[in-house]
Amino acid sequence: MAQTGHRDVIVLGAGIAGLNALSVATDVLGPAGRALLVERRPQPGGMWNDTYDYVRLHQPHGFFTAGNIPWTQGHPREHLATRAEVLAHMAYCLEVCRSRSQVETRFGWEYVAHAEHDELVEVTLRAPDGSLDTVTCDRLVKAFGYDVQAKPPFEVSSGAVRSISPNDHGMKTGAIARDQAPVWIIGGGKSGMDAALALLEEQPGRDVRMLVGGGTAFLSRDVWFPTGARRWVATRPNQQGIAYTLHFDGSNEEEVQQWLLRGSGLSPVDHPRDFLLGLMSRAEADTLRTGVAEFVKDYLVDVVDGPDGPLLQLRSGAQRPVPAGTWLVNCTGYLAREEIPYEPFVSASGRVVSINPRSALTHLTTFASYFLTHALMRGLLPLPDLYEVDMVAGTKEAKAAGGVLALTATLYNISVFFDALPMSVFLNNRLDFDGWLPPARVAAGSLRFMATHHRVRARHRAALDAFGARGIRSGPLSPDRA
Ligand SMILES: Cc1cc2nc3c(=O)[nH]c(=O)nc-3n(C[C@H](O)[C@H](O)[C@H](O)COP(=O)(O)OP(=O)(O)OC[C@H]3O[C@@H](n4cnc5c(N)ncnc54)[C@H](O)[C@@H]3O)c2cc1C
């Protein structure tokens, strides 16, 4: 096994979580700093390299970045970036990091294991040729984040339907787009809605139906990112988030969902149960409401061949006949992947951090990576007041609670970070949705946050504790980090 040198920091994973870690680390280390970025894929971008081609960012593009790095592509602020634009920005973020410190990249390499001893972290990596290499560092960021995988088609018994993955078949460019046959989209989250919108944009009269589980609510983009003069008067995004999460007591997610839908949320589906913090505009919701022939709240179990043709078999026991040749598009479960193992967000020594949804600090991996790496690079970890939540179990076992749980944890943990980190960390944070508003409103919001966050934090902690009492991980790290 080769032994190749020592680094100040190693970042594993070059998705947006890894790039946030690298951005923070290189910012703190400066020109003398030595960083290594390791990524299994051939280039930066993580899931954006192989997600479906019609995906668009659902928040205005400026908020999807690495730390304090601005976009440079010249789009209007409200532009929802395409996959190619996101990838180009992520490549640019890496170049900025390279200009700050000595950054070595190893694409096509894979993390194998790490061990901590003598105040060092030893990391074992596998090279593209299969050989192993050991590298040591002072600090390690395991930024595998959501580690999104391309979706395979739904496996069904019937050969009379066409079961496909959106990753392999463009809804605007693939065979499905050139065809007239009915489509069933399996999954009612962001990916399912993206697929339906793309199909309806190409063929407005197409027979598109959706199996949407419990139905998903979205944040209204028009409310959270108002345009024109409304930027001066609309409720700030962070204020919206606080108002929403303060309704949550750890057990009342259905009631909280109703509250959201009365104000800053929406859905093309009646009475949606789930919420995963996706964004949708009113115009998109209207297009879906009028264009999708049917939203069925149920889950697909199989498609079998009946005497008169294929039948969708649903979890409720219901069956739906569909014409032969019907397309089935699998848009389920990209994020809450049960295969992702639990790993505490920080090791006992405070030298290794892990950005993952099983020990999540925040809703998006960008935020967790940004703040946690700032604390890591300053030697402030472990911060015992931070709370972890298991977002995979949270969204699987208490489906309606996923979004509010994630946002409650985010606001709670940001308050803890605020007490520990320098003010500059908050002032330079380009991920913060309040940055959508005029600077005077951002400043007023910051003052209000400073005056109220301890009080608000206590209520968030109570809700997270109450949720934890339901048997899903939500609270401080256990001392043995099991
Ligand atoms: C279809 C879809 C659309 C989405 N749209 C949005 C959106 O509009 N806005 C938004 O904020 N979020 C969106 N999300 C959520 C999104 O997943 C995240 O915001 C983000 O891009 C995830 O980044 P990540 O770094 O956490 O994970 P990933 O992008 O999955 O990156 C993890 C990286 O780690 C690497 N890796 C894993 N294991 C190893 C190993 N052992 N060795 C080396 N490298 C390894 C992987 O190859 C990968 O490149 C979307 C998710 C999906 C599925």
The ligand as a Tripos MOL2 file, in Angstrom:
@<TRIPOS>MOLECULE
LIG
   53    58     1     0     0
SMALL
NO_CHARGES

@<TRIPOS>ATOM
      1 C1        -33.7460   14.7190   -8.8370 C.3       1 LIG1
      2 C2        -33.2630   15.6210   -7.7560 C.ar      1 LIG1
      3 C3        -33.3570   16.9960   -7.8820 C.ar      1 LIG1
      4 C4        -32.9040   17.8380   -6.8660 C.ar      1 LIG1
      5 N1        -33.0250   19.1760   -7.0160 N.ar      1 LIG1
      6 C5        -32.5700   19.9890   -6.0500 C.ar      1 LIG1
      7 C6        -32.6560   21.3950   -6.1780 C.ar      1 LIG1
      8 O1        -33.2090   21.8810   -7.1430 O.2       1 LIG1
      9 N2        -32.1620   22.1690   -5.1970 N.ar      1 LIG1
     10 C7        -31.5700   21.6310   -4.0900 C.ar      1 LIG1
     11 O2        -31.1080   22.3780   -3.2270 O.2       1 LIG1
     12 N3        -31.4900   20.3110   -3.9290 N.ar      1 LIG1
     13 C8        -31.9700   19.4780   -4.8660 C.ar      1 LIG1
     14 N4        -31.9080   18.1370   -4.7010 N.ar      1 LIG1
     15 C9        -31.3440   17.5880   -3.4850 C.3       1 LIG1
     16 C10       -29.8680   17.3230   -3.8960 C.3       1 LIG1
     17 O3        -29.6460   15.9930   -3.8980 O.3       1 LIG1
     18 C11       -28.8750   18.1660   -3.1630 C.3       1 LIG1
     19 O4        -29.2230   19.4530   -3.0190 O.3       1 LIG1
     20 C12       -27.4450   18.0490   -3.6630 C.3       1 LIG1
     21 O5        -27.1350   18.2400   -4.9890 O.3       1 LIG1
     22 C13       -26.9190   16.7710   -3.1520 C.3       1 LIG1
     23 O6        -25.5620   16.9640   -3.0400 O.3       1 LIG1
     24 P1        -24.6790   16.0700   -2.0960 P.3       1 LIG1
     25 O7        -23.3170   16.6000   -2.1800 O.co2     1 LIG1
     26 O8        -25.3200   15.9330   -0.7720 O.co2     1 LIG1
     27 O9        -24.7640   14.5820   -2.7270 O.3       1 LIG1
     28 P2        -24.3010   14.0490   -4.1640 P.3       1 LIG1
     29 O10       -24.5860   15.0280   -5.2180 O.co2     1 LIG1
     30 O11       -24.9100   12.6930   -4.2760 O.co2     1 LIG1
     31 O12       -22.7110   13.9600   -4.0210 O.3       1 LIG1
     32 C14       -22.0520   12.9890   -3.2350 C.3       1 LIG1
     33 C15       -20.7450   12.6450   -3.9290 C.3       1 LIG1
     34 O13       -19.9860   11.7410   -3.1000 O.3       1 LIG1
     35 C16       -19.3590   10.8010   -3.9590 C.3       1 LIG1
     36 N5        -19.0530    9.5700   -3.2240 N.ar      1 LIG1
     37 C17       -19.9100    8.7630   -2.5660 C.ar      1 LIG1
     38 N6        -19.2440    7.7360   -1.9950 N.ar      1 LIG1
     39 C18       -17.9350    7.8910   -2.3310 C.ar      1 LIG1
     40 C19       -16.7400    7.1640   -2.0290 C.ar      1 LIG1
     41 N7        -16.7530    6.0510   -1.2700 N.pl3     1 LIG1
     42 N8        -15.5690    7.6310   -2.5080 N.ar      1 LIG1
     43 C20       -15.5210    8.7670   -3.2680 C.ar      1 LIG1
     44 N9        -16.6320    9.5030   -3.5620 N.ar      1 LIG1
     45 C21       -17.8100    9.0670   -3.1080 C.ar      1 LIG1
     46 C22       -20.4080   10.5460   -5.0400 C.3       1 LIG1
     47 O14       -19.8180   10.0060   -6.2090 O.3       1 LIG1
     48 C23       -20.9780   11.9460   -5.2570 C.3       1 LIG1
     49 O15       -20.3230   12.6280   -6.3010 O.3       1 LIG1
     50 C24       -32.3590   17.2750   -5.6900 C.ar      1 LIG1
     51 C25       -32.2710   15.8800   -5.5620 C.ar      1 LIG1
     52 C26       -32.7140   15.0640   -6.5810 C.ar      1 LIG1
     53 C27       -32.5950   13.5820   -6.4240 C.3       1 LIG1
@<TRIPOS>BOND
     1     1     2 1
     2     2     3 ar
     3     2    52 ar
     4     3     4 ar
     5     4     5 ar
     6     4    50 ar
     7     5     6 ar
     8     6     7 ar
     9     6    13 1
    10     7     8 2
    11     7     9 ar
    12     9    10 ar
    13    10    11 2
    14    10    12 ar
    15    12    13 ar
    16    13    14 ar
    17    14    15 1
    18    14    50 ar
    19    15    16 1
    20    16    17 1
    21    16    18 1
    22    18    19 1
    23    18    20 1
    24    20    21 1
    25    20    22 1
    26    22    23 1
    27    23    24 1
    28    24    25 2
    29    24    26 1
    30    24    27 1
    31    27    28 1
    32    28    29 2
    33    28    30 1
    34    28    31 1
    35    31    32 1
    36    32    33 1
    37    33    34 1
    38    33    48 1
    39    34    35 1
    40    35    36 1
    41    35    46 1
    42    36    37 ar
    43    36    45 ar
    44    37    38 ar
    45    38    39 ar
    46    39    40 ar
    47    39    45 ar
    48    40    41 1
    49    40    42 ar
    50    42    43 ar
    51    43    44 ar
    52    44    45 ar
    53    46    47 1
    54    46    48 1
    55    48    49 1
    56    50    51 ar
    57    51    52 ar
    58    52    53 1
@<TRIPOS>SUBSTRUCTURE
     1 LIG1         1 GROUP 0 **** ****
